[in-house]
Each structure stands twice: as structure tokens, then as C-alpha cells.
């Protein structure tokens, strides 16, 4: 596929493993801008690049507003310096949040395992009393 090849909504869905509803949602939120020919939508190289960044941002937990702001910084005229700096700031904060979430989850898992072990011990003791 050449860079200027336009793709249909079905081709985009297949390429990025998303639903047509997802593409229409991102279009409604003005994150992608397919060419409209009646009911038909055609996506160009820019739309594909933007969708790739949107999906990556969502996977990392960025909000749609953060993604929109980052995409809007592309055309600042500074070789993407501002966009990269802002992306780095948001990504750094998101990584810190994710690490904290993992620590919280690890602590909750440890606590739950301890509670399950206690429950098993109590059930075992009750069974022994019942049998004895």
C-alpha cells in the first residue's frame, strides 16, 4: 500500500482491529478526519497515523482530551519539539500512576491471599471439630 492510498472504513477496522463504531466515535470527537463521499468514509495516511497514536495513547491510559491536545501540537512548526515534550510529560506522569496502581494491586493481592489462608485454616479447624 502506498502512502497516499485511501482506505475504506472496513480496511481501517481490519488494519487496526477496531470497530466501525470506534472510528465514527473518533471522527465525532474530531480526532480523525476522513474524507466523506456521501455515506462513504475514506481514510488517508494522516488518518492512519493519527489513529495509531490515538490507540497507543488509549492503551497507555491517556484521556481523549490529552490525546487531542497532543495531536493538535503536531503542526506547531517546531519539528514536533513541543509535541514530544508534552507527550513525555504526560507519559511520565502516567507511568508514575501505573507504577503506583501496580503497588496498590500487589498489596491488595497479598492481603487477599492472607485472608484466604486464614479462611482455609478456619474451615479446616471447623471440619476437625465437626469430625472429632
N, CA and C of each residue as an Amber inpcrd file, in Angstrom:
protein
   396
   0.8440000  -1.1710000   0.0000000   0.0000000   0.0000000   0.0000000
   0.8920000   1.2370000   0.0000000   0.6510000   2.1570000  -0.9050000
   1.4480000   3.3740000  -0.9410000   0.9400000   4.3540000   0.1080000
   1.7790000   5.3550000   0.4050000   1.4430000   6.2920000   1.4690000
   0.1660000   7.0660000   1.2040000  -0.1260000   7.3460000  -0.0650000
  -1.3020000   8.1540000  -0.3690000  -2.5530000   7.3100000  -0.6160000
  -2.4660000   6.0090000  -0.4170000  -3.6150000   5.1360000  -0.6070000
  -4.6920000   5.4660000   0.4150000  -5.9040000   5.6200000  -0.0980000
  -7.0190000   5.8420000   0.8100000  -7.6400000   4.5010000   1.1430000
  -8.1190000   4.3960000   2.3700000  -8.6940000   3.1450000   2.8380000
 -10.1510000   3.3510000   3.2260000 -10.9280000   2.3040000   3.0640000
 -12.3250000   2.3350000   3.4910000 -12.4010000   2.0880000   4.9940000
 -13.5650000   2.2730000   5.5400000 -13.7570000   2.0430000   6.9660000
 -13.4870000   0.5780000   7.3050000 -13.8700000  -0.3350000   6.4440000
 -13.6420000  -1.7640000   6.6760000 -12.1390000  -2.0680000   6.6920000
 -11.4010000  -1.4900000   5.7520000  -9.9530000  -1.7120000   5.7010000
  -9.2740000  -1.1550000   6.9520000  -9.7360000   0.0080000   7.4080000
  -9.1750000   0.5940000   8.6330000  -9.4830000  -0.2980000   9.8350000
 -10.7050000  -0.7890000   9.8940000 -11.0930000  -1.6690000  11.0030000
 -10.2250000  -2.9180000  11.0160000 -10.0120000  -3.4900000   9.8540000
  -9.1900000  -4.7030000   9.7620000  -7.7350000  -4.4130000  10.1260000
  -7.2000000  -3.3080000   9.6380000  -5.8040000  -2.9620000   9.8790000
  -5.5170000  -2.6850000  11.3560000  -6.4450000  -1.9920000  12.0210000
  -6.2110000  -1.5680000  13.4050000  -7.0090000  -2.3720000  14.4320000
  -7.7500000  -3.3510000  13.9800000  -8.5450000  -4.1970000  14.8640000
  -9.4750000  -3.3620000  15.7430000 -10.2340000  -2.4850000  15.0970000
 -11.2330000  -1.6660000  15.7770000 -12.5650000  -1.8490000  15.0620000
 -13.6220000  -1.3590000  15.6710000 -14.9490000  -1.4520000  15.0740000
 -15.2590000  -0.1740000  14.2870000 -16.2070000  -0.2590000  13.3560000
 -16.6400000   0.9650000  12.6650000 -17.1510000   2.0100000  13.6620000
 -17.8010000   1.5500000  14.7110000 -18.3070000   2.4670000  15.7270000
 -17.1600000   3.2520000  16.3610000 -16.0460000   2.5820000  16.6100000
 -14.8760000   3.2500000  17.1810000 -14.3810000   4.3460000  16.2470000
 -14.2750000   4.0350000  14.9560000 -13.8020000   5.0430000  14.0010000
 -14.7680000   6.2220000  13.9290000 -16.0670000   5.9240000  13.9070000
 -17.0490000   7.0130000  13.8660000 -16.9790000   7.8560000  15.1400000
 -16.7300000   7.2060000  16.2810000 -16.6010000   7.9310000  17.5510000
 -15.4120000   8.8930000  17.5020000 -14.2640000   8.4050000  17.0330000
 -13.0820000   9.2710000  16.9490000 -13.2940000  10.3900000  15.9310000
 -14.0570000  10.1050000  14.9010000 -14.3900000  11.1610000  13.9350000
 -15.2950000  12.2030000  14.5970000 -16.2870000  11.7390000  15.3320000
 -17.2030000  12.6500000  16.0250000 -16.4490000  13.5240000  17.0210000
 -15.4370000  12.9630000  17.6760000 -14.6240000  13.7090000  18.6480000
 -13.5550000  14.5630000  17.9680000 -13.5660000  14.5670000  16.6380000
 -12.6420000  15.3570000  15.8200000 -11.1870000  15.0110000  16.0920000
 -10.9330000  13.7090000  16.1860000  -9.5730000  13.2140000  16.3310000
  -9.0400000  12.6960000  15.0040000  -9.9340000  12.2270000  14.1530000
  -9.5840000  11.8340000  12.7840000 -10.5740000  12.5160000  11.8450000
 -10.1390000  12.7000000  10.6030000 -10.9340000  13.4860000   9.6570000
 -10.9990000  12.8010000   8.2890000 -11.7360000  11.6980000   8.1880000
 -11.8030000  11.0180000   6.8920000 -12.5290000  11.8810000   5.8600000
 -12.1820000  11.6290000   4.6150000 -12.8810000  12.2950000   3.5210000
 -14.2500000  11.6400000   3.4080000 -15.2860000  12.4400000   3.2610000
 -16.6410000  11.9040000   3.1680000 -17.1260000  11.9990000   1.7250000
 -17.5630000  10.8770000   1.1960000 -18.1920000  10.8230000  -0.1260000
 -19.5670000  10.2190000   0.0760000 -20.5660000  11.0500000   0.3380000
 -21.8840000  10.5570000   0.7060000 -21.7820000   9.8690000   2.0530000
 -22.1680000   8.6130000   2.1010000 -22.0690000   7.8370000   3.3370000
 -20.7020000   7.1690000   3.4950000 -19.9050000   7.2000000   2.4320000
 -18.6110000   6.5150000   2.4380000 -17.5410000   7.3850000   3.0850000
 -16.7010000   6.7500000   3.8870000 -15.5750000   7.4350000   4.5180000
 -14.2900000   6.8690000   3.9300000 -13.3720000   7.7680000   3.5820000
 -12.0640000   7.3450000   3.0810000 -10.9880000   7.9310000   3.9790000
 -10.0740000   7.0670000   4.4010000  -9.0340000   7.4480000   5.3460000
  -7.6870000   7.4990000   4.6290000  -6.9550000   8.5890000   4.8560000
  -5.6530000   8.7490000   4.2120000  -4.5210000   8.4240000   5.1980000
  -3.2900000   8.6470000   4.7600000  -2.1100000   8.3590000   5.5720000
  -2.1510000   9.1060000   6.9010000  -2.5620000  10.3650000   6.8680000
  -2.6450000  11.1710000   8.0940000  -3.6410000  10.5560000   9.0790000
  -4.7880000  10.1130000   8.5780000  -5.7820000   9.4800000   9.4500000
  -5.2250000   8.2040000  10.0780000  -4.4900000   7.4360000   9.2820000
  -3.8950000   6.1940000   9.8010000  -2.8720000   6.5020000  10.8980000
  -2.0520000   7.5180000  10.6730000  -1.0470000   7.8930000  11.6670000
  -1.7280000   8.3920000  12.9450000  -2.7560000   9.2030000  12.7930000
  -3.4710000   9.7270000  13.9620000  -4.1510000   8.5960000  14.7260000
  -4.7710000   7.6590000  14.0100000  -5.4410000   6.5490000  14.6840000
  -4.4370000   5.6870000  15.4470000  -3.2910000   5.4640000  14.8450000
  -2.2410000   4.6940000  15.5230000  -1.8530000   5.3740000  16.8350000
  -1.6960000   6.6900000  16.8130000  -1.3420000   7.4400000  18.0290000
  -2.4910000   7.4440000  19.0430000  -3.7130000   7.5550000  18.5590000
  -4.8770000   7.5270000  19.4480000  -4.9350000   6.1940000  20.1910000
  -4.7970000   5.1100000  19.4550000  -4.8850000   3.7830000  20.0660000
  -3.7380000   3.5370000  21.0390000  -2.5590000   4.0110000  20.6930000
  -1.4170000   3.8740000  21.6020000  -1.6750000   4.6930000  22.8750000
  -2.1410000   5.9110000  22.7080000  -2.4480000   6.7560000  23.8620000
  -3.5100000   6.1350000  24.7560000  -4.5500000   5.5760000  24.1640000
  -5.6000000   4.9210000  24.9490000  -5.0350000   3.7230000  25.7000000
  -4.1710000   2.9560000  25.0420000  -3.5750000   1.7870000  25.6950000
  -2.7600000   2.2010000  26.9180000  -2.1290000   3.3490000  26.8400000
  -1.3230000   3.8480000  27.9560000  -2.1690000   4.5720000  29.0020000
  -3.4530000   4.7320000  28.7230000  -4.3400000   5.3650000  29.6930000
  -4.4670000   6.8680000  29.5570000  -4.0380000   7.4340000  28.4460000
  -4.2090000   8.8630000  28.2220000  -5.6960000   9.1290000  27.9900000
  -6.1630000  10.2790000  28.4330000  -7.5490000  10.6650000  28.1670000
  -7.6690000  11.1220000  26.7090000  -8.8930000  11.1140000  26.2060000
  -9.1010000  11.5920000  24.8270000  -8.7080000  13.0620000  24.7110000
  -8.9310000  13.8380000  25.7500000  -8.5570000  15.2450000  25.7000000
  -7.0370000  15.4020000  25.6430000  -6.3110000  14.5960000  26.4040000
  -4.8510000  14.6400000  26.3330000  -4.3830000  14.2500000  24.9340000
  -4.9900000  13.2220000  24.3760000  -4.6270000  12.7730000  23.0250000
  -4.9100000  13.8810000  22.0160000  -6.0510000  14.5240000  22.1370000
  -6.4100000  15.6140000  21.2120000  -5.3700000  16.7330000  21.2930000
  -5.0120000  17.1130000  22.5040000  -4.0330000  18.1820000  22.6830000
  -2.6890000  17.8120000  22.0660000  -2.2840000  16.5710000  22.2580000
  -1.0100000  16.1230000  21.6830000  -1.0580000  16.1210000  20.1630000
  -2.1550000  15.6380000  19.6070000  -2.2870000  15.6210000  18.1460000
  -2.3050000  17.0420000  17.5840000  -2.9400000  17.9470000  18.2960000
  -3.0260000  19.3370000  17.8340000  -1.6660000  20.0350000  17.8410000
  -0.7230000  19.5300000  18.6370000   0.6100000  20.1350000  18.7050000
   1.4940000  19.7550000  17.5220000   1.0400000  18.8370000  16.6910000
   1.8570000  18.3430000  15.5790000   2.2770000  19.4750000  14.6400000
   1.3810000  20.4100000  14.3970000   1.6260000  21.4610000  13.4010000
   2.1360000  22.7640000  14.0110000   2.8800000  22.6830000  15.0960000
   3.3980000  23.8830000  15.7560000   4.5230000  24.5450000  14.9590000
   5.1580000  23.8020000  14.0700000   6.2430000  24.3680000  13.2760000
   7.5940000  24.2930000  13.9580000   7.7110000  23.4740000  14.9870000
   8.9940000  23.3640000  15.6860000   9.5540000  21.9450000  15.6080000
   9.3320000  21.2930000  14.4850000   9.7700000  19.9100000  14.2530000
   9.2680000  18.9740000  15.3520000   8.0860000  19.2360000  15.8250000
   7.3950000  18.4070000  16.8160000   8.0160000  18.4820000  18.2180000
   8.9050000  19.4350000  18.4530000   9.5490000  19.5500000  19.7610000
   8.5210000  19.7160000  20.8790000   7.5790000  20.6290000  20.7070000
   6.5550000  20.8680000  21.7270000   5.7100000  19.6210000  21.9320000
   5.3370000  18.9780000  20.8300000   4.5220000  17.7700000  20.9160000
   5.2580000  16.6630000  21.6750000   6.5220000  16.4830000  21.3720000
   7.3090000  15.4330000  22.0300000   7.5030000  15.7540000  23.5050000
   7.7930000  17.0150000  23.8170000   7.9630000  17.4030000  25.2230000
   6.6890000  17.1610000  26.0230000   5.5680000  17.5730000  25.4770000
   4.2820000  17.4050000  26.1870000   3.9250000  15.9270000  26.2980000
   4.1750000  15.1620000  25.2570000   3.9180000  13.7220000  25.3090000
   4.7670000  13.0920000  26.4000000   6.0170000  13.5020000  26.4830000
   6.9160000  12.9690000  27.5040000   6.3870000  13.2840000  28.9070000
   5.9290000  14.5130000  29.1210000   5.4020000  14.9070000  30.4310000
   4.1980000  14.0590000  30.8170000   3.2640000  13.9090000  29.8930000
   2.0540000  13.1360000  30.1680000   2.4080000  11.6650000  30.3850000
   3.2990000  11.1360000  29.5580000   3.6920000   9.7280000  29.6680000
   4.4170000   9.4750000  30.9860000   5.2620000  10.3850000  31.3950000
   5.9930000  10.2310000  32.6590000   5.0150000  10.1580000  33.8360000
   4.0310000  11.0640000  33.8360000   3.0250000  11.0660000  34.8990000
   2.1900000   9.7890000  34.8450000   1.8350000   9.3780000  33.6620000
   1.0280000   8.1590000  33.5140000   1.8090000   6.9440000  34.0080000
   3.1010000   6.8900000  33.7030000   3.9250000   5.7790000  34.1780000
   3.9740000   5.7750000  35.7030000   4.1580000   6.9370000  36.3020000
   4.1590000   7.0240000  37.7680000   2.8360000   6.5180000  38.3370000
   1.7220000   6.9160000  37.7120000   0.3990000   6.4610000  38.1600000
   0.2660000   4.9440000  38.0340000   0.7460000   4.3970000  36.9240000
   0.6480000   2.9570000  36.6910000   1.4870000   2.1760000  37.7000000
   2.6730000   2.6660000  38.0010000   3.5350000   2.0050000  38.9910000
   2.8370000   2.0140000  40.3510000   2.2400000   3.1480000  40.7160000
   1.5130000   3.2340000  41.9910000   0.3250000   2.2690000  42.0050000
  -0.4030000   2.1950000  40.8890000  -1.5280000   1.2610000  40.7950000
  -1.0540000  -0.1750000  40.9670000   0.0900000  -0.5090000  40.3700000
   0.6250000  -1.8610000  40.4880000   1.0020000  -2.1520000  41.9350000
   1.6250000  -1.1820000  42.5990000   1.9830000  -1.3690000  44.0120000
   0.7300000  -1.5700000  44.8650000  -0.3010000  -0.7680000  44.5900000
  -1.5620000  -0.9190000  45.3260000  -2.1900000  -2.2810000  45.0650000
  -2.1500000  -2.7160000  43.8250000  -2.7040000  -4.0190000  43.4670000
  -1.9070000  -5.1550000  44.1020000  -0.5830000  -5.0530000  44.0880000
   0.2560000  -6.0690000  44.7420000  -0.0710000  -6.1700000  46.2290000
  -0.2700000  -5.0290000  46.8820000  -0.6100000  -5.0360000  48.3060000
  -1.9790000  -5.6740000  48.5270000  -2.9470000  -5.3510000  47.6690000
  -4.2860000  -5.9380000  47.7970000  -4.2470000  -7.4450000  47.5600000
  -3.4580000  -7.8940000  46.6080000  -3.3180000  -9.3280000  46.3280000
  -2.7180000 -10.0380000  47.5380000  -1.6740000  -9.4500000  48.1060000
  -1.0350000 -10.0450000  49.2870000  -2.0400000 -10.1640000  50.4260000
  -2.7940000  -9.1050000  50.6670000  -3.7850000  -9.0990000  51.7400000
  -4.8690000 -10.1480000  51.4930000  -5.3350000 -10.2310000  50.2650000
  -6.3740000 -11.2100000  49.9370000  -5.8630000 -12.6360000  50.1010000
  -4.6270000 -12.8920000  49.6970000  -4.0430000 -14.2280000  49.8890000
  -3.9770000 -14.5800000  51.3720000  -3.6000000 -13.5920000  52.1960000
  -3.5520000 -13.8240000  53.6380000  -4.9430000 -14.1300000  54.1850000
  -5.9410000 -13.4140000  53.7140000  -7.3100000 -13.6550000  54.1590000
  -7.8120000 -15.0370000  53.7170000  -7.4620000 -15.4330000  52.5020000
  -7.8340000 -16.7630000  52.0270000  -7.1500000 -17.8510000  52.8590000
  -5.8810000 -17.6670000  53.1800000  -5.1570000 -18.6350000  54.0100000
  -5.8210000 -18.7360000  55.3830000  -6.1940000 -17.6050000  55.9590000
  -6.8890000 -17.5970000  57.2420000  -8.2210000 -18.3450000  57.1280000
  -8.9660000 -18.0620000  56.0390000 -10.2440000 -18.7340000  55.8160000
 -10.0800000 -20.2450000  55.6840000  -9.0610000 -20.6760000  54.9710000
  -8.7970000 -22.1160000  54.8260000  -8.4870000 -22.7450000  56.1780000
  -7.6890000 -22.0550000  56.9710000  -7.3250000 -22.5550000  58.2990000
  -8.5740000 -22.6840000  59.1680000  -9.4130000 -21.6610000  59.1610000
 -10.6360000 -21.6770000  59.9680000 -11.5730000 -22.8020000  59.5160000
 -11.7300000 -22.9740000  58.2100000 -12.5950000 -24.0420000  57.6950000
 -12.0510000 -25.4050000  58.0940000 -10.7390000 -25.5520000  58.0360000
 -10.1070000 -26.8160000  58.4080000 -10.3490000 -27.1170000  59.8860000
 -10.2080000 -26.1160000  60.7360000 -10.4360000 -26.3010000  62.1640000
 -11.8950000 -26.6640000  62.4420000 -12.8110000 -26.0020000  61.7490000
 -14.2230000 -26.3080000  61.9290000 -14.5570000 -27.7350000  61.4980000
 -13.9390000 -28.1640000  60.4080000 -14.1410000 -29.5330000  59.9230000
 -13.5980000 -30.5430000  60.9310000 -12.4430000 -30.2450000  61.5360000
 -11.8560000 -31.1470000  62.5250000 -12.7400000 -31.2580000  63.7700000
 -13.2970000 -30.1170000  64.1910000 -14.1880000 -30.1450000  65.3580000
 -15.4410000 -30.9450000  65.0660000 -15.9330000 -30.7690000  63.8420000
 -17.1530000 -31.4820000  63.4340000 -16.8990000 -32.9880000  63.3860000
 -15.7400000 -33.3940000  62.8650000 -15.3920000 -34.8110000  62.7320000
 -14.9920000 -35.4220000  64.0670000 -14.4890000 -34.6230000  64.9710000
 -13.9560000 -35.1500000  66.2230000 -14.9520000 -35.1320000  67.2920000
